[in-house]
Each structure stands twice: as C-alpha cells, then as structure tokens.
Amino acid sequence: MTIPKLAIDGGKPVRDDFLFFHKSSVGREEVEEIADSFESGWLTTGPKTAEFERRFAEYLGAPSVVGLNSCTAGLHLGLVVMGVEEGDEVITTPITFPSTANVIEHQRATTVFVDVEPETLLMDPTGLERAITSKTRAITPVHYAGHPCDMPAIMQIAGDNGIRVVEDCAHAIESTLDGRHCGTFGDIGAFSFYATKNITCGEGGAACVNSEELRDRLIVLRLHGLTKDAWKRYDKGGFAHYECVVPGFKYNMMDIQAAMLLHQLGKLNAFAERRRAIVHKYDESLTQIPELRPLTRRSNIQHAHHIYPVLLQLDMLKCSRDQFLNAMQAENIGMAVHFRALHLHPYYVQKHGFKRGDFPNAEKASESLVSLPLYPAMSDHDILTVIEAVERVVANYRR
Ligand SMILES: Cc1ncc(COP(=O)(O)O)c(C=O)c1O
C-alpha cells in the first residue's frame, strides 16, 4: 500500500480546516447566568461564588472549597498557609506547568525536584523519600494528565516526616483513587478552571481544604488579608469596617466566573463521558502503533482524561518530536506538549544549577511527549482525522 505524502512535504492535508488543539464548550446557560450577574449589579465575589464553592465541595466530597482566580493562586496560598518560607524546601516533579514550582520560588523557598515514573510521569514515591531533608516543609504532587499520583504512599511519607501536602489538581477535576477525589488527600488541593481545563470560566481556580480553620485563613488571604469581603461590607445591616490582619493577595473568584462554573459543573459528567469515548477511540487505534506509547493507567483510579499524552518512540522514527509536531500541524491537527521538563528552563538552570542528566525519566519524556486534541466538542470525524494524521505521519517517518 502506498503511503500518502505528508502535507509538510507538499501532499494534501488529512483535513481541509484546522482542528484547534482545544475549544471550550460553553452554552446559552452560562451566557444567561453571566447576564444575570450583570443585571443584578453584583459582579465580584458574592452569592454565586458561595454557591459554586458549596456545590464543588459536594462534588469532591471535600469539607470545604474556596473560589480563587487561578489554580496558581491555590498552589501559592497552600504554601503560604503551610508556613513555607525562605530556607524551606518544597518537593515537586519537573513534568509540570511552571507555576507549580514558581509559587515555591515566590515564597523564597527552594524548589526540589524528584524524577517521575517513566510509564505514568507521576511523582515516584521512592524518589520522594530519598529527597526529604530536615528542611523539607511541603510536597506538591502533580496529578499529571488527570491520573492520580500514588497518594497513599505520598501521604505516608509526608506523615512520617511531618510534611504538608499541597496537591496540584489542575488536570484532576474528576480524578479519584479508590473512590476518593484528588485534592482531598493532602492539606489543600488546587484546581484550575483555565480556558483549556475540563470545566472552565476562562480564568479561575479553587482550593479544597480539609478543615474550616484552613478555609477561614484562605478566605482572608485571597482578598488582601481583609477581615470582611466586599459582599459582607456592602450588605444591608449595620455598617462594617474591614481590617487588614495580614498582607494578603488579590486571588478572589468573581461571581461572573462562578456564573459560568455553576453550569459547567452541571455538565461535568456529560463532558467526562465524551472524553472517555474519545480516549477509547484513540486507545483502540494508537496502541496498535509500536512507535507510540500512551501512558500507563492504573486500575484503581478514575482518570480525568484532561489531556492525551503520547510518548514517541524516537529510536523507531526518523524524525524528532518537533518535526512530528510540525507534520501534524501541517495535516491541520492542532498539537501541544505537556510538558518540557521544568528543571531545564532558563530560570531553574540559572537559579538552581539544574542540568541535563539530573532527572533522566523527565528528560526523556520532555523530548518525546506530544498531546493530541481531546475535548468534548470534538466530532467523531475530528477524532478519525486525528488518528489518520498520526498514522500517516508515523508511516512516513517510520525507520
Ligand atoms: C499542572 C498544572 N498546574 C498548574 C497550572 C496553573 O493553572 P492556572 O492557569 O489555573 O493557574 C496548570 C495550568 O495549565 C497546570 O497544567
């Protein structure tokens, strides 16, 4: 059988129009709820935020949720309330988005990376145990792609050493381990509602916390360290002055964000079902291609399928990862990379002296990872064209 010529080499692309790597699914309900906020005259943190916090906590089975303007804010506040400061070490993994570690640097603490397991790209508990020192104050495991980390092992190590845990749940809204939601194992779990996330309000986040005491502290810290938020200050009843009790941050969620999220949350199960169906179709075809290796999924988990990462087996291909990406884009398939290993980004190299060879599993993944489009708005035709493009690119570059 002749192999169709690649579009990058002058052939006809697999599809005529460009399939974006991501498109959000937002309906009339979200638009009308935002309009309701506009008409009520109340735009910032207020009753819709409170309602979303209540409903998201119920979904997670968490004692409490605090609405924020990003996951990064949640990761940062997590470290702040855990008392992370200069001289402390915080452990995370290099296959993550920069903000996971940037917030450690904001606290003037030291970022300590441990390598990932090669087959899941999750924190390796054995490496974690070895990385602990007398200075370790917190651990930030990343539930990469939506696969839960080994939280029982991580919590055991944390507990044995008196260390706090801030879970990075940016990819893990639906993720559970033995039926328990990610974010509820550690002291705090930080979620993202950024434009590409499984539910979205464009920009937004939330922290789930395991105690009312932590919730109260986050409520104060998310709004400048004030004792009364605007909703309470401007409410009817006796006049209430605010007081600044700590130099807090501007991290609060607005009601116009919560307006979208209330409806996105209601659609979460339908979104998740569509994501599973797409993953099933990808798995069926792509696991047949020896040059590709989708990540391992364990059996006792529910995966959030936030992204569909594939490890290219570059020794079996005549292309680099970036040539593969360019060839896919030329076929009109939008692609992404989650992630290039963070310890080799310029800031981390310059600040901490990390170098190639420090975390071999992360580095190998960093050079061979690609993410395929995965979102509920994809049609069956879209899925088929992604698979066809992957097959065509691999066939052209096969050794
Ligand atoms: C693993 C991970 N952590 C944290 C974040 C930050 O999320 P946000 O943009 O909501 O701050 C992201 C965003 O993509 C992420 O992928």
The ligand as an SDF file (V2000), in Angstrom:
LIG
                    3D

 16 16  0  0  0  0  0  0  0  0999 V2000
   -0.1550   21.0400   36.1210 C   0  0  0  0  0  0  0  0  0  0  0  0
   -0.6260   22.4620   36.1870 C   0  0  0  0  0  0  0  0  0  0  0  0
   -0.5450   23.1280   37.3520 N   0  0  0  0  0  0  0  0  0  0  0  0
   -0.9570   24.3990   37.4790 C   0  0  0  0  0  0  0  0  0  0  0  0
   -1.4960   25.0740   36.4120 C   0  0  0  0  0  0  0  0  0  0  0  0
   -1.9170   26.5120   36.5820 C   0  0  0  0  0  0  0  0  0  0  0  0
   -3.2940   26.6820   36.4190 O   0  0  0  0  0  0  0  0  0  0  0  0
   -3.9120   28.1630   36.3530 P   0  0  0  0  0  0  0  0  0  0  0  0
   -3.6950   28.6590   34.9520 O   0  0  0  0  0  0  0  0  0  0  0  0
   -5.3650   27.9870   36.6750 O   0  0  0  0  0  0  0  0  0  0  0  0
   -3.2090   28.9780   37.3470 O   0  0  0  0  0  0  0  0  0  0  0  0
   -1.6110   24.4410   35.1790 C   0  0  0  0  0  0  0  0  0  0  0  0
   -2.1920   25.1700   34.0390 C   0  0  0  0  0  0  0  0  0  0  0  0
   -2.2400   24.7550   32.9220 O   0  0  0  0  0  0  0  0  0  0  0  0
   -1.1630   23.0990   35.0520 C   0  0  0  0  0  0  0  0  0  0  0  0
   -1.2570   22.4400   33.8930 O   0  0  0  0  0  0  0  0  0  0  0  0
  1  2  1  0
  2  3  1  0
  2 15  2  0
  3  4  2  0
  4  5  1  0
  5  6  1  0
  5 12  2  0
  6  7  1  0
  7  8  1  0
  8  9  2  0
  8 10  1  0
  8 11  1  0
 12 13  1  0
 12 15  1  0
 13 14  2  0
 15 16  1  0
M  END
$$$$
